[in-house]
């Protein structure tokens, strides 16, 4: 090198620099901007950038943050965490002031700063869907903010594909918030026919329901994804034997929901058959780890217990004890019996009669009438409710283990409350042989909730 002229040395140095740039570009080139965050397909860019995307390690986006804000000043000093804290405080302040536009942009900035901090996604998704939505009076506005919370969680799953809990939360929100809230009567309709006709026409918002399905069926698909993720990236914060119930419970809820909507017959029977099959054949045959890592499954015959005991290297007594403990813990037999009961024609007849009674009540068919022989004939509503409650009494005799289930108690007490209203309207006394009288007396503590449910079912449409 000493024999080279100055010019030659510079050329050698330049060549070495260019040579070193090749591995630097290969390893460190950023991903292309047209690649979605969290996407694992067709990622362009350097090897290190691809690995950051693949393993959800990169936090290169600062987001659309006000360049003059205190948060940006902290970011420029390398204090990304404190900057996110400042934005959290601002988000809560905007929420208290009901400044929804600034709240949304602030939340967007937070996730740009810390896209892989899972607790942010969990909290803000829940906050938008459950807290912010309740600040609005119109059901359509509440529905919009529930959607925003779910879309926020969906974005979180895209950017954190190893965070199994986020997939589970999306399924939970799809089912619980749309199907169990006070506004469920409207939310379930809006889910397949969005009220924003200008944007979505007479269909669903493709951002949460691309195929236009029932909310519980969409929840089922998200729970299935969560269970598949759980087999690779173990779920945090939940016991696996409970977490993996998601798909089965979503199908239970779907069957119950369409039944409540007045859909009986073959469609409803198929829904209960699918729920039963998912519970017994899929969830029941899944393998879990019990005490001392003893492997077990819930739907287990005596021969399978012996086989699992040999695989686990434990005695049959130990294997059976682990199995029974977990079967009881998740109420496995109860839900199996529940699906059996719901497929029973007697149970279907009870639900149908009570639904007919509610329909008759809503249509004003509650007045007694005089028959041709001059006797007073009960109204259609009274006859339907009485028939439904008598059928429920027979269901409880046939399936005594289900008499304490909340849904049956609520249905019986609500039907009794309707029937009592019909009696009052016609100036009649409630008879002493009132159907399911003892069950209703035992659960009088629930009466306030029943009266509230009655008001919800009979309030005018929004």
C-alpha positions, 0 to 999 in steps of 0.5 A: 500500500505504501508503494501506491500513489495518493490517487491510487490509495483513494481509489482502493479506499473507495472500492473497499467502501463500495464493497462494504456497502453491499452487505450493509444494503443487503442487511439494513435496507428498510422495507418498502412503504407499500408493505403493510405493517405486520405483513409476512408475505412479499416483504421487500427490503433488507434482511434485518428489516425483513426479520424485524417485520417477521418477528414484530421487533421494529418500531421505526414509525413515529407517526403523525405527531405534532412536531412542536408537541412535548411528545415529539421533543421527548422522541427526539431525545430518545425517550419514546416511552415517556412520550407515549405517557404524555400522549396517554394523559392527553388522550384521557383529557380529550376523552373527559372533554369529549373531544373525539377527533383529537382523542382518535388522532392521539390514540393513533400517535400512541400506537405509532410510538409503541406498536408492540406494547400489547397493553396499549392495544388492549386498553385503548380497544376496550376504552373505545368500544366500552367507554367512549361508545357509551358517551353517545345517545344515538345507538348508531353513534354508539355502534360506530365507536364500538366498531372503532374499538374493534378495528383498533384491536384488529390493527393491533393483531396485524402489527403484533401477530405473536400477541395471541391475546389480541386475537382472542379479544377481537373475538370476545368484543365481536360476540360480547359487545355486539351480542350482550349489551343493552343495544344488542337488538340494534347492534346485531342488525347494524352488524350485517346492515350498517346504518351508514348507508352513504358509505356501506349501502345496504350491507355490512362494514367490510372493516369488521364484517367482510362476508356479511355474517352474523356477529357470533360467526365472525367471533367464532372465526377470530377465536379459531385464529386465536386458538391456532396462535395459542399453539405457537405463541402461548396466550398470556393472562388466561388459562388455556382450557378456558381460552380455547372455549371461544369457538364453541361458546361463540356457536352456543351464543349464535344458536341462542341469538337466532332463537331469540330473534324468532328463528326456529326450525331446521336452521336453529336445530343445525346451529345447536348441532354445530355448537354441540359438535364443536364442544364435544368433538373439537374442544373436547378432544383438544389436549391440555396440560393439567397439574404437574404437566399431566396431559388430558382431554375433556371428552375422554372415555375410560380406555382413553384415560388409561392410554393417557395415563401410560403416555404421561407415566402416571397411575390411572387414579392420578390421570382420572383425578386431573381429568375430573378436576378440569371437567368440573372446572370448565362445567364441561358436562353442563354445557354438553347437557345444555346443547342436548336440551336446546335440541330437544323439541320440547325446549324448542316449543317452549322458546317458540311459545314465549317468543309468540307471546312477546310478538303478540304483546308488541302487536297489542294482542293482549285483550280478552275477548268474548267467545260465541258461548258468552265466556271470556276467552284469554288473549293470544299473548296470555295463551302463548306465555302460559303455554311456553311456561308450562313447557319450560316446567316440563323441560326442567323436569326432564333436565333438572341439572339446568334449572339453575342456569341464568338464561332459563331463569331469566326467560321464565321470569321475563315470561311471567312478568309479561303474563302478569302485565297481561293479567293486570291489563284485563283486570284479572288476578294472577292465579295461585297455580301460576306456572313455575311459581316456586322458581320465580319466588326463589329468584325475586332478587333478580326482579329489578333486572327482569323489569329492566329487560322488559323495558329494553324489549319494549322501548321504541326503535331508534 
